[in-house]
């Protein structure tokens, strides 16, 4: 039905700007979603694969980029001893052999005992001609300034709108608004995406994507309706054919419920949402007895435990590993292409048909 079509501002925003095309009935127009994200990055679908520890290798990034999204290499996972930053250089070059589509690099700035070689990582990205970087974490001004001086498009991940406004003043091009439902570090303010995205749409002056808790095309359509220009997903991409983690981890994710995550590290002011298992429960119990004592919990949360589970044993129960509440929405293990094709087809169908059908006939 054409009724109500001309008043559908969301539909208009996602259609091409050509006036002739905008006058066609919806069923006769078939094209990918068009947002500020797809236009800025030259990608088919408005979906980013965010940085993920021990997941964000070249194989993952290339698979997502080849599927039409933006794949991202996780620098801190790759740039480890003994090769350090040179390992990242090799991973970037490997990714270029696997895809000719745009991809990016994630750099997360988090409080740790021995700081990573941030300067070296940034220099490698510049030397290797990386054009897109996802940044996250505390005090990003120096990093954002350096990246912008070298012509790099910066997507900065934030858990609060006031932090996003600060990042925008620092020069960030896009914001990834990270709600409380996300895996990894959701911040300390416990604001879910239903409110966070609405606030971002009201107050931000630069574009943003929705990050955290997303796994379906309906959520993509909802994010676009709330003012976002796309999604940033991590957990959902872990359960894909191409994700470079053990098959048993993927199968555990398919079995999981939305209640199968929990928080640890709250007593350290560095909250992390992780898969709920006996090790994570042990960490929480130790925190209750010895709040803020990193040494007491370190044997249970150290990164090598995470790596062994993901890359060697496939044991979902023996380490503390990040995932978001969207784990309960995962029902299968598709290829990245099948996942993105069906998510965006679902979002498009909702925008074209379900939403327009809700407008009363005049």
KELUMPA-66527 format. One line per field, with one value per residue: residue number from 1; residue in three letters; chain; z, y, x of N, C-alpha, C, O in turn. Coordinates in steps of 0.2 Angstrom, whole numbers, m for minus. Layout:
BEGIN
num	NUM  ...
residu	ALA  ...
chaine	A  ...
n.c3	Z  ...
n.c2	Y  ...
n.c1	X  ...
ca.c3	Z  ...
ca.c2	Y  ...
ca.c1	X  ...
c.c3	Z  ...
c.c2	Y  ...
c.c1	X  ...
o.c3	Z  ...
o.c2	Y  ...
o.c1	X  ...
This chain:
BEGIN
num	1  2  3  4  5  6  7  8  9  10  11  12  13  14  15  16  17  18  19  20  21  22  23  24  25  26  27  28  29  30  31  32  33  34  35  36  37  38  39  40  41  42  43  44  45  46  47  48  49  50  51  52  53  54  55  56  57  58  59  60  61  62  63  64  65  66  67  68  69  70  71  72  73  74  75  76  77  78  79  80  81  82  83  84  85  86  87  88  89  90  91  92  93  94  95  96  97  98  99  100  101  102  103  104  105  106  107  108  109  110  111  112  113  114  115  116  117  118  119  120  121  122  123  124  125  126  127  128  129  130  131  132  133  134  135  136  137  138  139  140  141  142  143  144  145  146  147  148  149  150  151  152  153  154  155  156  157  158  159  160  161  162  163  164  165  166  167  168  169  170  171  172  173  174  175  176  177  178  179  180  181  182  183  184  185  186  187  188  189  190  191  192  193  194  195  196  197  198  199  200  201  202  203  204  205  206  207  208  209  210  211  212  213  214  215  216  217  218  219  220  221  222  223  224  225  226  227  228  229  230  231  232  233  234  235  236  237  238  239  240  241  242  243  244  245  246  247  248  249  250  251  252  253  254  255  256  257  258  259  260  261  262  263  264  265  266  267  268  269  270  271  272  273  274  275  276  277  278  279  280  281  282  283  284  285  286  287  288  289  290  291  292  293  294  295  296  297  298  299  300  301  302  303  304  305  306  307  308  309  310  311  312  313  314  315  316  317  318  319  320  321  322  323  324  325  326  327  328  329  330  331  332  333  334  335  336  337  338  339  340  341  342  343  344  345  346  347  348  349  350  351  352  353  354  355  356  357  358  359  360  361  362
residu	UNK  UNK  UNK  UNK  UNK  UNK  UNK  UNK  UNK  UNK  UNK  UNK  UNK  UNK  UNK  UNK  UNK  UNK  UNK  UNK  UNK  UNK  UNK  UNK  UNK  UNK  UNK  UNK  UNK  UNK  UNK  UNK  UNK  UNK  UNK  UNK  UNK  UNK  UNK  UNK  UNK  UNK  UNK  UNK  UNK  UNK  UNK  UNK  UNK  UNK  UNK  UNK  UNK  UNK  UNK  UNK  UNK  UNK  UNK  UNK  UNK  UNK  UNK  UNK  UNK  UNK  UNK  UNK  UNK  UNK  UNK  UNK  UNK  UNK  UNK  UNK  UNK  UNK  UNK  UNK  UNK  UNK  UNK  UNK  UNK  UNK  UNK  UNK  UNK  UNK  UNK  UNK  UNK  UNK  UNK  UNK  UNK  UNK  UNK  UNK  UNK  UNK  UNK  UNK  UNK  UNK  UNK  UNK  UNK  UNK  UNK  UNK  UNK  UNK  UNK  UNK  UNK  UNK  UNK  UNK  UNK  UNK  UNK  UNK  UNK  UNK  UNK  UNK  UNK  UNK  UNK  UNK  UNK  UNK  UNK  UNK  UNK  UNK  UNK  UNK  UNK  UNK  UNK  UNK  UNK  UNK  UNK  UNK  UNK  UNK  UNK  UNK  UNK  UNK  UNK  UNK  UNK  UNK  UNK  UNK  UNK  UNK  UNK  UNK  UNK  UNK  UNK  UNK  UNK  UNK  UNK  UNK  UNK  UNK  UNK  UNK  UNK  UNK  UNK  UNK  UNK  UNK  UNK  UNK  UNK  UNK  UNK  UNK  UNK  UNK  UNK  UNK  UNK  UNK  UNK  UNK  UNK  UNK  UNK  UNK  UNK  UNK  UNK  UNK  UNK  UNK  UNK  UNK  UNK  UNK  UNK  UNK  UNK  UNK  UNK  UNK  UNK  UNK  UNK  UNK  UNK  UNK  UNK  UNK  UNK  UNK  UNK  UNK  UNK  UNK  UNK  UNK  UNK  UNK  UNK  UNK  UNK  UNK  UNK  UNK  UNK  UNK  UNK  UNK  UNK  UNK  UNK  UNK  UNK  UNK  UNK  UNK  UNK  UNK  UNK  UNK  UNK  UNK  UNK  UNK  UNK  UNK  UNK  UNK  UNK  UNK  UNK  UNK  UNK  UNK  UNK  UNK  UNK  UNK  UNK  UNK  UNK  UNK  UNK  UNK  UNK  UNK  UNK  UNK  UNK  UNK  UNK  UNK  UNK  UNK  UNK  UNK  UNK  UNK  UNK  UNK  UNK  UNK  UNK  UNK  UNK  UNK  UNK  UNK  UNK  UNK  UNK  UNK  UNK  UNK  UNK  UNK  UNK  UNK  UNK  UNK  UNK  UNK  UNK  UNK  UNK  UNK  UNK  UNK  UNK  UNK  UNK  UNK  UNK  UNK  UNK  UNK  UNK  UNK  UNK  UNK  UNK  UNK  UNK  UNK  UNK  UNK  UNK  UNK  UNK  UNK  UNK  UNK  UNK  UNK  UNK  UNK  UNK  UNK  UNK  UNK  UNK  UNK  UNK  UNK  UNK  UNK
chaine	A  A  A  A  A  A  A  A  A  A  A  A  A  A  A  A  A  A  A  A  A  A  A  A  A  A  A  A  A  A  A  A  A  A  A  A  A  A  A  A  A  A  A  A  A  A  A  A  A  A  A  A  A  A  A  A  A  A  A  A  A  A  A  A  A  A  A  A  A  A  A  A  A  A  A  A  A  A  A  A  A  A  A  A  A  A  A  A  A  A  A  A  A  A  A  A  A  A  A  A  A  A  A  A  A  A  A  A  A  A  A  A  A  A  A  A  A  A  A  A  A  A  A  A  A  A  A  A  A  A  A  A  A  A  A  A  A  A  A  A  A  A  A  A  A  A  A  A  A  A  A  A  A  A  A  A  A  A  A  A  A  A  A  A  A  A  A  A  A  A  A  A  A  A  A  A  A  A  A  A  A  A  A  A  A  A  A  A  A  A  A  A  A  A  A  A  A  A  A  A  A  A  A  A  A  A  A  A  A  A  A  A  A  A  A  A  A  A  A  A  A  A  A  A  A  A  A  A  A  A  A  A  A  A  A  A  A  A  A  A  A  A  A  A  A  A  A  A  A  A  A  A  A  A  A  A  A  A  A  A  A  A  A  A  A  A  A  A  A  A  A  A  A  A  A  A  A  A  A  A  A  A  A  A  A  A  A  A  A  A  A  A  A  A  A  A  A  A  A  A  A  A  A  A  A  A  A  A  A  A  A  A  A  A  A  A  A  A  A  A  A  A  A  A  A  A  A  A  A  A  A  A  A  A  A  A  A  A  A  A  A  A  A  A  A  A  A  A  A  A  A  A  A  A  A  A  A  A  A  A  A  A
n.c3	0  m4  5  17  15  10  22  29  37  42  33  21  25  23  10  m7  m12  m24  m31  m40  m38  m25  m26  m30  m27  m12  m14  m26  m26  m23  m13  m5  13  16  25  35  39  30  19  23  25  14  13  11  20  36  47  60  65  80  90  98  110  107  96  86  74  57  49  54  53  39  34  38  32  18  18  18  28  41  45  59  65  81  89  102  104  94  94  103  114  106  95  96  90  77  74  73  61  52  53  48  34  31  31  21  10  11  9  m2  2  13  29  47  62  79  94  111  125  141  159  164  171  165  152  135  119  114  106  96  90  84  75  67  61  54  45  38  31  36  36  44  61  76  92  109  127  141  142  128  120  115  107  98  92  86  76  68  63  54  44  47  49  63  74  89  104  117  133  139  136  138  138  124  119  123  116  103  102  103  90  85  72  72  83  94  103  118  126  142  140  133  129  137  143  150  157  172  174  171  161  149  132  127  133  132  118  114  121  115  102  105  110  104  92  81  70  76  80  86  100  108  114  102  89  79  64  67  78  72  63  73  80  69  68  80  78  76  65  62  67  80  82  92  100  93  81  85  85  72  56  52  62  72  83  95  90  100  109  101  100  113  115  107  114  125  137  139  151  154  157  167  178  182  191  196  208  206  198  184  177  169  157  157  151  161  172  182  186  184  193  205  204  207  220  227  225  233  245  245  240  226  226  215  213  220  212  199  195  190  180  170  154  146  150  144  131  129  131  120  109  110  119  119  130  138  151  159  160  161  151  139  134  127  132  121  118  121  111  100  89  79  69  57  41  40  29  26  39  39  27  30  41  37  27  35  42  32  27  38  39  27  26  39  47  39  37  49  48  48  35  25
n.c2	m6  11  21  32  31  43  50  43  45  38  28  35  41  30  27  30  46  51  60  54  40  40  42  30  16  6  m9  m10  m6  m11  m13  m12  m7  10  21  34  27  17  24  32  23  15  2  m12  m16  m9  m13  m17  m27  m28  m25  m40  m50  m62  m67  m57  m59  m59  m68  m67  m54  m52  m61  m55  m42  m47  m51  m40  m31  m22  m28  m30  m30  m35  m26  m28  m41  m47  m40  m46  m52  m64  m55  m43  m27  m30  m42  m38  m30  m41  m47  m38  m37  m50  m50  m42  m50  m58  m51  m38  m28  m14  m14  m13  m8  m12  m3  m4  6  2  1  m7  m17  m17  m6  m9  m8  5  16  10  1  10  17  6  4  16  16  4  9  9  14  15  15  8  14  13  15  23  40  45  55  58  48  48  61  58  49  56  65  58  55  45  37  38  28  29  20  21  22  31  45  58  55  52  64  71  64  67  80  79  74  63  53  45  38  24  18  10  0  m7  m20  m26  m37  m39  m24  m14  m2  8  13  7  8  4  0  4  16  23  24  32  44  47  50  62  71  70  76  71  56  40  22  8  m2  m17  m31  m35  m45  m48  m44  m37  m29  m21  m14  m7  0  9  16  23  32  28  24  11  m5  m11  m26  m40  m52  m60  m62  m71  m84  m89  m98  m94  m88  m88  m98  m111  m125  m130  m120  m111  m119  m120  m107  m106  m114  m107  m96  m80  m76  m81  m74  m64  m52  m47  m41  m29  m23  m18  m7  m9  m16  m31  m40  m57  m74  m85  m96  m108  m104  m90  m87  m90  m80  m69  m72  m71  m58  m52  m56  m50  m36  m27  m32  m37  m46  m57  m62  m64  m76  m83  m74  m72  m68  m79  m90  m88  m88  m102  m109  m104  m107  m119  m130  m128  m128  m121  m119  m117  m105  m87  m78  m65  m61  m55  m51  m54  m67  m76  m74  m81  m94  m102  m107  m98  m94  m79  m71  m77  m73  m59  m56  m61  m54  m40  m41  m44  m33  m23  m28  m25  m12  m8  m14  m19  m7  3  m2  1  14  24  24  37
n.c1	4  2  m2  2  15  23  25  34  47  59  59  62  74  82  82  88  93  88  75  66  66  62  49  43  33  35  36  43  56  72  85  101  102  105  115  123  134  137  139  150  161  161  154  143  133  126  134  146  160  165  180  187  194  205  198  197  205  214  206  193  190  191  182  170  171  171  158  151  150  159  174  185  201  208  219  226  225  233  246  256  270  281  283  276  272  275  269  256  257  260  247  238  243  240  226  223  227  216  204  198  190  185  192  196  205  205  209  210  210  214  215  229  242  255  257  252  261  256  260  268  259  250  259  262  249  247  258  255  244  231  214  203  199  194  192  193  190  199  204  207  212  225  228  217  220  232  228  219  227  234  225  215  200  190  181  174  172  160  152  144  135  140  154  155  152  164  173  170  173  186  189  184  176  164  153  152  140  139  129  123  120  130  144  160  167  156  156  152  140  128  118  106  103  91  88  100  103  92  95  108  103  96  106  119  131  137  137  131  133  124  129  131  122  116  109  100  90  79  83  92  84  77  87  91  79  79  89  102  115  118  124  135  143  148  148  138  145  155  149  149  153  166  172  187  188  186  175  167  165  157  146  142  138  126  118  116  106  98  101  113  125  136  143  160  174  169  172  184  182  181  172  166  157  153  153  143  150  158  170  169  160  167  177  169  165  177  180  170  174  187  187  193  205  216  227  222  212  218  224  213  207  217  223  228  221  209  213  217  205  198  206  211  206  192  184  171  169  180  187  187  177  173  156  141  123  116  119  109  101  106  104  110  124  129  137  146  142  129  123  124  117  104  100  100  91  79  79  76  64  56  56  51  39  32  33  28  15  9  5  m9  m22  m26
ca.c3	0  m4  10  23  13  10  28  33  37  43  26  17  26  21  3  m11  m12  m30  m30  m44  m34  m19  m28  m32  m22  m9  m17  m33  m24  m19  m13  2  17  15  31  35  40  24  14  25  25  8  14  9  26  41  53  61  69  85  93  102  112  105  91  81  69  50  46  56  50  32  33  39  26  12  18  17  34  42  49  63  69  87  90  108  104  90  95  109  113  106  90  97  85  70  73  70  54  48  53  43  28  30  30  14  6  12  7  m5  5  19  36  52  68  85  99  117  131  147  164  165  175  160  146  129  115  110  100  91  87  80  70  62  57  49  40  34  27  39  35  49  67  82  98  115  133  144  140  121  116  112  102  92  88  81  71  64  60  48  40  49  51  70  77  96  108  123  137  141  130  140  135  117  117  123  110  97  103  102  83  83  67  73  90  95  109  120  131  147  138  129  132  139  148  149  161  178  175  170  156  144  125  125  135  130  111  114  124  110  97  107  112  100  86  76  70  80  79  92  101  114  115  96  85  74  60  70  82  67  61  79  81  64  70  86  76  75  58  61  73  81  85  94  102  87  76  88  83  64  54  51  69  73  90  95  88  106  112  97  102  120  114  104  120  131  138  140  158  155  158  173  179  187  191  198  214  203  194  178  176  163  157  154  152  168  173  189  187  184  200  209  204  210  227  229  225  238  251  245  235  224  226  208  214  222  206  193  192  186  174  166  147  143  151  139  124  129  130  113  103  111  122  118  136  140  158  163  160  161  144  137  129  129  133  115  118  122  104  95  88  75  68  50  38  40  23  28  44  37  22  33  46  33  24  40  44  27  27  44  37  21  27  45  50  35  38  55  47  46  29  25
ca.c2	0  18  25  34  31  49  52  38  48  33  25  40  41  24  26  34  53  53  61  49  34  41  42  23  12  2  m15  m10  m3  m16  m11  m12  m1  16  25  37  23  13  29  35  18  11  m5  m14  m16  m5  m18  m17  m32  m24  m29  m45  m53  m69  m68  m53  m60  m58  m72  m65  m47  m53  m64  m50  m37  m50  m52  m33  m27  m19  m32  m27  m34  m33  m25  m30  m48  m49  m37  m48  m55  m60  m51  m37  m23  m33  m47  m34  m29  m47  m49  m33  m39  m56  m48  m39  m56  m62  m47  m32  m24  m11  m17  m8  m11  m10  m2  m2  9  0  1  m13  m16  m15  m4  m11  m3  9  20  6  m1  16  18  1  5  22  13  m1  12  8  20  15  12  8  15  12  15  29  46  43  61  58  43  51  66  55  45  61  69  54  54  39  38  35  26  28  17  25  19  36  51  63  53  52  71  73  60  71  86  77  73  56  54  42  35  17  19  4  m1  m11  m27  m28  m41  m35  m18  m9  4  7  16  2  11  m1  3  7  23  26  26  38  50  49  54  69  75  69  80  67  50  34  16  5  m7  m21  m34  m35  m51  m49  m39  m33  m25  m17  m9  m3  5  14  20  27  37  25  23  4  m9  m14  m33  m44  m59  m64  m65  m77  m90  m90  m103  m92  m86  m92  m100  m118  m126  m131  m113  m109  m123  m118  m100  m108  m117  m102  m92  m73  m76  m85  m69  m60  m47  m48  m35  m23  m20  m14  m1  m11  m21  m35  m45  m63  m80  m87  m102  m109  m99  m83  m87  m90  m73  m65  m74  m68  m50  m51  m56  m46  m31  m23  m36  m40  m52  m63  m65  m64  m83  m85  m70  m70  m69  m85  m95  m86  m91  m109  m111  m102  m109  m126  m135  m127  m129  m115  m118  m117  m98  m81  m75  m60  m61  m50  m54  m57  m74  m79  m74  m85  m100  m106  m105  m97  m90  m72  m69  m78  m69  m52  m55  m62  m48  m34  m43  m44  m25  m20  m30  m22  m4  m7  m17  m19  0  7  m4  4  21  24  26  44
ca.c1	0  6  m4  7  22  26  26  38  54  64  60  65  81  86  81  92  91  85  68  62  66  58  41  41  30  40  38  47  62  75  92  103  101  110  116  129  140  139  142  157  166  160  152  137  129  128  136  153  162  169  186  186  200  206  193  198  211  213  201  187  189  191  175  164  171  169  151  147  151  166  178  190  207  209  227  229  226  238  252  259  276  288  284  274  268  276  264  250  259  259  240  235  245  236  219  223  227  210  199  199  185  187  192  199  209  203  214  207  215  211  220  233  248  261  254  254  265  251  263  270  253  247  263  261  243  249  263  252  239  225  210  198  201  189  195  189  194  200  209  209  214  232  227  212  223  237  225  216  233  236  219  212  193  190  175  176  166  158  147  140  134  145  160  154  153  171  177  168  177  193  190  181  171  158  153  149  137  139  125  125  119  136  149  166  167  150  156  150  133  122  112  104  103  84  88  106  102  88  99  112  100  95  112  125  131  140  133  133  130  122  133  129  116  112  110  95  88  74  87  95  79  75  92  90  73  81  93  108  117  120  126  142  141  154  146  135  150  158  145  149  157  173  175  193  188  184  168  163  163  151  140  140  134  120  114  115  101  100  103  119  131  136  148  165  179  166  176  190  180  183  167  166  152  157  149  142  152  160  176  167  157  173  180  164  165  183  179  165  178  193  186  198  212  218  231  218  208  222  225  207  205  222  221  230  216  204  216  217  198  195  210  214  202  185  180  167  168  186  190  182  178  168  151  135  117  114  121  103  97  109  101  113  131  129  143  146  138  122  121  122  111  97  99  98  84  74  78  73  57  52  56  47  32  29  33  24  9  7  3  m16  m24  m29
c.c3	0  2  15  21  13  16  32  33  38  36  21  18  24  13  m1  m11  m18  m30  m34  m40  m28  m20  m29  m26  m19  m12  m23  m32  m20  m19  m6  6  16  21  30  36  34  19  16  24  18  9  12  15  32  48  54  66  74  87  98  104  110  100  85  77  62  47  48  53  42  30  33  34  20  12  18  23  35  47  53  66  76  89  96  108  100  92  102  108  110  100  91  91  78  69  70  63  49  47  48  36  26  28  23  9  6  9  3  m3  11  25  41  57  74  90  105  122  137  153  165  168  170  154  140  125  111  104  95  87  82  74  65  58  52  44  35  30  30  39  40  55  72  88  104  122  136  141  133  117  112  106  96  88  83  75  66  60  54  44  41  52  58  72  85  100  115  127  140  136  132  137  128  115  118  118  104  97  101  94  81  77  68  80  90  102  112  126  136  146  134  133  133  144  146  153  168  180  174  166  150  137  124  127  132  122  110  116  118  104  99  108  108  94  80  76  75  78  86  94  108  113  108  92  80  70  63  74  78  65  67  80  76  66  76  85  75  67  57  67  73  85  87  95  97  82  79  86  76  62  53  57  71  80  89  94  95  110  108  99  109  119  111  109  125  131  139  147  160  155  165  173  184  186  193  204  212  199  186  176  169  163  153  154  159  168  180  191  188  191  205  210  208  218  230  230  231  245  251  239  233  224  219  209  216  217  200  190  188  180  169  158  144  144  146  132  124  128  123  108  104  113  120  124  139  147  162  163  160  154  142  132  132  130  127  114  118  115  99  95  83  73  60  48  40  35  25  33  42  32  25  38  42  29  29  42  38  26  33  42  32  22  34  48  45  36  44  54  45  39  29  20
c.c2	6  22  26  34  37  52  48  41  43  29  29  41  36  23  31  41  55  54  56  42  34  41  35  20  7  m5  m15  m7  m9  m14  m11  m6  4  20  29  33  19  18  31  29  14  4  m6  m13  m12  m9  m18  m23  m29  m28  m34  m49  m60  m71  m64  m53  m59  m62  m70  m58  m48  m56  m59  m45  m40  m51  m46  m29  m24  m24  m28  m32  m31  m33  m28  m38  m51  m46  m39  m51  m62  m55  m44  m34  m27  m39  m44  m32  m35  m48  m44  m35  m46  m55  m45  m44  m59  m58  m41  m27  m20  m15  m12  m12  m8  m9  0  0  7  0  m6  m12  m14  m13  m7  m6  1  13  16  3  4  17  12  2  11  19  8  2  10  14  20  12  13  9  14  13  23  34  45  49  61  53  45  56  63  52  50  64  65  51  48  41  34  34  25  25  20  21  24  42  56  61  53  60  74  70  64  77  85  75  67  58  51  39  28  17  12  3  m6  m18  m30  m33  m37  m30  m14  m3  3  11  13  5  7  3  7  14  26  28  32  45  52  53  61  73  75  73  77  60  45  28  13  m1  m11  m24  m36  m42  m52  m43  m34  m27  m19  m11  m4  2  10  19  25  32  35  25  16  1  m11  m21  m36  m51  m63  m66  m70  m84  m90  m95  m100  m89  m91  m95  m108  m119  m127  m125  m110  m113  m122  m111  m102  m111  m112  m98  m85  m72  m79  m80  m66  m55  m49  m41  m28  m19  m17  m8  m3  m17  m24  m40  m51  m69  m83  m95  m103  m105  m92  m82  m87  m83  m68  m66  m71  m61  m48  m51  m52  m41  m27  m26  m40  m46  m58  m66  m66  m71  m85  m81  m69  m72  m76  m91  m94  m89  m98  m112  m110  m106  m116  m131  m134  m128  m122  m114  m117  m110  m93  m77  m71  m62  m57  m54  m56  m64  m78  m79  m78  m92  m105  m104  m104  m94  m83  m69  m70  m74  m62  m51  m56  m56  m42  m35  m42  m36  m22  m22  m26  m15  m3  m9  m16  m11  4  5  m1  11  20  27  33  44
c.c1	4  4  1  14  26  28  31  45  60  65  64  72  86  86  86  89  88  78  64  61  62  51  39  38  35  41  42  54  66  83  94  102  107  110  122  135  142  142  149  162  166  159  145  132  131  130  144  154  167  175  184  192  200  201  195  204  209  207  194  185  188  184  169  165  169  161  147  147  158  169  183  195  208  217  230  230  232  245  255  266  276  288  281  270  270  271  257  251  257  251  236  237  241  229  219  224  220  204  202  194  188  187  196  203  206  209  210  212  212  217  223  239  254  257  257  258  260  254  265  264  250  252  263  255  244  253  260  246  232  221  205  200  195  193  191  193  195  205  211  211  220  231  223  216  228  234  222  222  235  230  215  205  192  183  177  170  166  152  142  140  139  152  161  155  160  175  176  172  184  194  187  176  164  159  150  146  136  135  127  124  125  140  156  165  161  150  153  143  127  116  112  103  96  84  94  106  98  91  104  109  98  101  118  125  134  137  136  130  128  126  131  122  112  114  105  93  83  77  90  90  77  81  92  84  75  86  100  109  119  121  133  141  148  152  143  140  154  155  144  154  165  176  181  193  185  177  164  161  157  145  137  136  127  115  112  108  103  102  110  125  130  142  153  169  175  169  182  188  181  178  167  161  154  151  149  144  155  166  174  164  162  176  175  164  171  183  175  169  184  192  192  205  213  222  227  214  212  223  219  205  211  221  223  225  210  206  215  210  196  199  212  209  194  180  177  167  174  190  185  183  171  162  145  129  114  115  115  99  100  106  105  120  131  136  141  141  130  119  119  117  105  95  97  92  78  73  74  66  53  51  51  40  29  28  28  16  5  4  m5  m17  m27  m35
o.c3	3  3  18  25  15  17  38  28  35  34  17  14  22  11  2  m10  m19  m28  m31  m40  m26  m15  m30  m20  m22  m13  m24  m36  m15  m24  m1  4  15  23  26  34  32  15  12  22  17  5  12  14  33  53  49  70  72  86  102  99  111  99  79  77  60  44  44  50  40  25  29  31  16  7  17  22  30  53  50  69  76  90  96  112  101  91  106  102  111  100  88  88  73  63  66  59  44  42  44  32  20  23  20  3  1  8  5  m6  14  26  38  57  74  90  105  123  139  151  167  169  172  150  139  127  105  99  89  81  76  69  59  52  47  38  29  27  26  41  41  55  73  90  103  121  133  139  132  111  106  101  90  82  78  70  60  54  49  41  36  56  59  72  86  100  118  123  143  133  127  135  125  110  113  115  99  91  98  92  75  78  66  83  86  107  109  132  135  149  133  139  130  149  142  153  170  186  176  168  146  137  120  124  130  121  106  113  117  102  94  106  108  90  74  81  77  74  91  89  113  112  108  92  76  71  61  75  79  65  66  82  77  65  76  89  73  64  51  73  68  90  83  91  96  79  75  85  73  66  55  57  71  84  84  96  95  113  111  100  110  123  113  110  129  126  140  148  165  152  168  168  189  182  192  204  216  196  183  173  164  168  148  157  162  165  184  196  192  194  211  215  212  222  236  235  234  249  257  234  237  222  219  205  214  217  195  184  184  176  164  157  139  140  143  129  119  124  120  103  99  110  120  124  141  149  168  165  160  153  145  127  138  129  127  109  115  115  93  100  82  77  56  52  41  36  24  33  44  32  24  38  44  28  27  42  40  25  31  43  32  20  34  50  48  35  45  59  40  37  33  20
o.c2	7  27  21  36  38  57  50  39  44  28  27  41  36  18  36  42  60  49  54  40  29  40  34  21  5  m7  m21  m7  m11  m14  m11  m1  2  23  28  35  19  16  32  31  10  0  m1  m11  m12  m8  m20  m25  m27  m34  m33  m51  m64  m77  m66  m49  m57  m59  m70  m57  m45  m54  m59  m43  m37  m51  m46  m23  m24  m24  m23  m37  m25  m38  m32  m41  m56  m50  m35  m52  m65  m51  m39  m37  m26  m40  m47  m33  m34  m51  m46  m35  m47  m58  m47  m44  m63  m61  m38  m21  m22  m19  m7  m18  m2  m13  6  m3  10  m1  m11  m6  m9  m17  m8  0  0  13  18  2  3  18  14  1  10  21  8  m1  10  19  26  6  18  4  15  13  27  32  43  49  62  54  45  57  66  53  49  66  67  46  45  45  28  39  20  28  21  19  23  43  59  66  55  61  78  73  65  79  89  75  65  63  53  38  27  17  8  5  m10  m23  m36  m34  m31  m31  m9  1  m3  11  15  4  6  9  11  19  32  34  37  50  58  57  65  79  80  74  79  58  45  28  15  m5  m7  m21  m38  m44  m57  m37  m28  m22  m14  m5  2  8  16  25  30  35  38  24  14  4  m11  m21  m36  m56  m69  m72  m74  m89  m90  m97  m104  m88  m97  m94  m110  m116  m126  m125  m108  m110  m122  m110  m98  m109  m113  m97  m83  m67  m79  m82  m67  m55  m52  m37  m23  m13  m13  m5  2  m22  m21  m43  m51  m68  m83  m99  m98  m102  m89  m77  m83  m81  m64  m61  m68  m58  m43  m47  m49  m41  m25  m23  m45  m51  m64  m72  m69  m72  m90  m83  m65  m77  m78  m95  m99  m93  m101  m116  m114  m108  m120  m136  m140  m129  m117  m108  m116  m109  m94  m75  m72  m66  m55  m60  m61  m67  m83  m82  m78  m96  m111  m99  m108  m93  m81  m64  m66  m72  m60  m46  m52  m54  m39  m30  m39  m34  m18  m17  m24  m12  1  m5  m13  m10  7  9  m2  14  16  31  34  49
o.c1	9  7  3  18  32  32  33  49  65  71  68  77  92  89  88  83  84  75  58  55  58  47  33  40  40  47  45  58  64  86  90  100  112  104  126  141  148  146  153  168  170  162  141  126  137  126  147  150  172  175  179  196  195  200  194  208  203  203  190  180  183  180  165  159  165  158  141  145  161  168  186  193  208  220  235  234  235  250  256  268  271  292  283  266  265  270  254  247  254  249  232  232  239  226  214  221  218  198  207  194  193  183  199  203  205  213  207  217  207  223  219  242  257  254  263  258  260  252  264  265  249  250  263  255  241  252  261  242  227  223  202  203  192  197  184  200  192  210  217  213  220  234  225  215  229  236  223  221  238  231  212  204  194  178  180  165  171  148  137  145  142  156  166  159  163  179  180  175  188  200  188  172  159  164  145  150  132  137  131  127  125  140  156  161  161  145  152  141  122  110  116  102  96  81  94  108  99  90  105  112  98  100  122  120  134  133  141  125  131  127  129  117  107  120  106  95  83  75  91  91  76  79  93  85  72  89  105  104  121  120  137  138  153  154  144  139  158  159  138  159  169  182  180  198  182  173  158  156  152  140  131  131  122  109  107  105  109  105  112  131  125  146  152  168  178  169  185  193  182  180  168  160  158  146  154  141  155  167  177  164  161  177  178  164  171  185  176  168  186  195  196  210  211  221  229  213  209  222  219  201  210  217  219  224  208  203  213  209  193  196  214  207  191  174  181  165  174  196  179  188  166  164  145  128  109  113  114  94  97  106  103  122  134  140  136  137  126  113  114  113  100  90  92  88  73  67  70  61  47  46  47  35  24  23  23  12  m1  1  m6  m14  m32  m38
